[in-house]
Amino acid sequence: MDPNQSIVENYSNPRTCFFHVLFKAAALAFYILSALFVDNFVIIFVVTVLLAALDFWVVKNVSGRILVGMRWWNEIDDLGESVWKFECLDQDSLARMNKKDSWLFWWTLYLAAVLWIMLAIFSLIRLQADYLLVVGVCLTLSIANIVGFTKCKKDAKKQIQQFASQTIASRFSSTLQSAFSVV
């Protein structure tokens, strides 16, 4: 038996995991390697930001929904206020989510942000304000996903707790009703 095959089989959605990591790695790799081989800042900026934007979209709309059962977005209401919207699977579906998929999702989400922060520090040390701009855009997209999914996760936990409280209260109420109706 091939040892690599057993690793892939542990993931419920290996293709989604692959693309979740691919766009992060592509943006980081292109930025790092292009600094060595490409002299044109505009090309570096456009391609890196495009790859980071693709990563942002894939994480927010595809891999987040498939790997951790969550999706988020932000809307502006009629009063001009920013309103966060969250979608999350129900409690039973969340409990069935693959732990390895979830682990990969969260770790790569945070690891990519840490790597962009390190690249920002290098740009600051080298006094390269233009490259700091590229890193800043990519870091902003990465942090936006972290904030969105973290808020979504907290909202999901709150909904689960409310559901559990309501279920316990309704069962307690029905038990009391049945106890008094028998008498």
C-alpha positions in Angstrom: 0.0 0.0 0.0 1.3 3.4 -0.9 1.8 5.6 2.2 0.8 8.8 0.3 -2.6 7.2 -0.6 -3.5 6.7 3.1 -2.8 10.4 3.8 -5.1 11.6 1.0 -7.8 9.2 2.1 -7.9 10.8 5.5 -9.2 14.0 3.9 -12.9 14.0 3.0 -12.4 16.6 0.3 -8.8 16.3 -1.1 -9.5 18.4 -4.2 -10.9 21.3 -2.1 -7.9 21.0 0.3 -5.6 21.1 -2.6 -7.0 24.3 -4.1 -7.3 25.8 -0.6 -3.6 25.4 -0.2 -2.7 26.0 -3.9 -3.8 29.7 -4.2 -2.1 30.6 -0.9 1.1 28.9 -1.9 0.9 30.3 -5.4 0.6 33.9 -4.2 3.4 33.5 -1.7 5.7 31.6 -4.1 5.1 34.0 -6.9 5.8 37.0 -4.7 9.0 35.5 -3.3 10.4 34.1 -6.5 9.5 37.1 -8.7 11.5 39.3 -6.4 14.5 37.2 -7.5 13.8 36.8 -11.2 11.5 39.6 -12.3 12.4 43.3 -12.5 9.0 44.6 -13.3 7.1 45.8 -10.2 3.8 46.1 -12.0 3.8 42.5 -13.1 4.7 41.4 -9.6 2.0 43.5 -8.1 -0.8 42.5 -10.5 -0.1 38.8 -10.5 0.5 38.5 -6.8 -2.6 40.5 -5.9 -4.6 38.5 -8.5 -3.5 35.2 -6.9 -4.3 36.6 -3.4 -7.7 37.7 -4.6 -8.4 34.2 -6.1 -7.3 32.7 -2.8 -9.6 35.1 -0.9 -12.6 34.2 -3.1 -11.9 30.4 -3.0 -11.5 30.4 0.8 -14.5 32.6 1.5 -17.0 31.0 -0.9 -15.8 27.4 -1.6 -13.3 25.9 0.8 -14.7 27.5 3.9 -18.2 26.1 3.1 -16.9 22.6 2.2 -14.1 22.1 4.7 -15.6 23.8 7.8 -19.2 24.3 6.9 -19.1 28.1 7.2 -19.5 31.1 4.9 -19.5 34.8 5.7 -20.1 38.1 4.0 -20.5 41.7 5.0 -23.3 44.0 3.8 -24.1 47.6 4.2 -27.7 48.1 5.5 -30.1 50.9 4.7 -28.6 53.1 7.5 -25.1 52.7 6.1 -24.0 50.4 8.9 -21.7 47.4 8.2 -23.6 44.2 9.0 -21.8 40.8 9.2 -23.8 37.8 7.8 -22.9 34.2 8.6 -24.0 30.9 7.2 -23.2 27.7 9.1 -24.3 24.1 8.9 -26.6 22.8 11.6 -25.1 21.1 14.7 -25.3 17.6 13.4 -23.6 18.5 10.1 -20.9 20.4 11.9 -20.2 17.4 14.1 -19.7 15.2 11.0 -17.2 17.6 9.4 -13.8 15.9 8.8 -11.3 17.0 11.5 -8.3 16.8 9.1 -10.1 19.1 6.6 -10.9 21.5 9.4 -7.3 21.4 10.7 -5.9 22.1 7.3 -8.3 25.0 6.7 -7.5 26.8 10.0 -3.8 26.2 10.0 -3.2 27.3 6.4 -5.5 30.3 7.0 -3.3 31.5 9.9 0.0 30.3 8.5 -0.5 32.4 5.3 -1.1 35.5 7.3 2.0 34.9 9.4 4.1 34.5 6.3 2.7 37.7 4.8 3.5 39.5 8.1 7.1 38.2 7.9 7.3 39.4 4.3 6.0 42.8 5.4 8.8 43.0 8.0 11.4 42.1 5.3 10.0 44.9 3.1 10.2 47.3 5.9 13.8 46.3 6.8 14.8 46.7 3.1 12.9 50.0 2.9 10.9 48.8 -0.1 7.6 50.7 0.2 6.3 49.5 -3.1 6.7 45.9 -2.2 5.1 46.7 1.2 2.1 47.7 -0.7 1.8 44.3 -2.4 2.2 42.5 0.9 -0.3 44.9 2.6 -3.0 44.1 0.0 -2.4 40.3 0.4 -2.2 40.5 4.2 -5.5 42.5 4.2 -7.2 39.8 2.2 -5.8 37.1 4.4 -6.8 38.9 7.6 -10.3 39.6 6.2 -10.9 35.8 5.9 -9.5 35.1 9.3 -11.8 37.7 10.9 -14.8 36.6 8.9 -14.4 32.9 9.7 -13.5 33.5 13.3 -16.7 35.6 13.7 -18.6 32.9 11.9 -17.2 30.2 14.2 -18.2 32.2 17.3 -21.6 32.9 15.9 -22.0 29.1 15.1 -21.0 28.3 18.7 -23.5 30.8 20.0 -26.3 29.4 17.9 -25.5 25.8 19.0 -25.6 27.0 22.7 -28.9 28.8 22.1 -30.3 25.7 20.4 -29.1 23.5 23.2 -30.6 25.8 25.8 -33.9 26.0 24.0 -34.0 22.2 23.6 -33.3 21.7 27.3 -35.9 24.3 28.3 -38.6 22.9 26.0 -37.9 19.3 27.2 -38.1 20.5 30.8 -41.3 22.4 30.1 -42.9 19.4 28.4 -41.8 17.1 31.2 -43.4 19.5 33.7 -46.5 19.7 31.6 -46.8 16.0 31.4 -46.2 15.6 35.1 -48.9 18.0 36.0 -51.3 16.7 33.3 -51.1 13.2 34.7 -52.2 14.4 38.2 
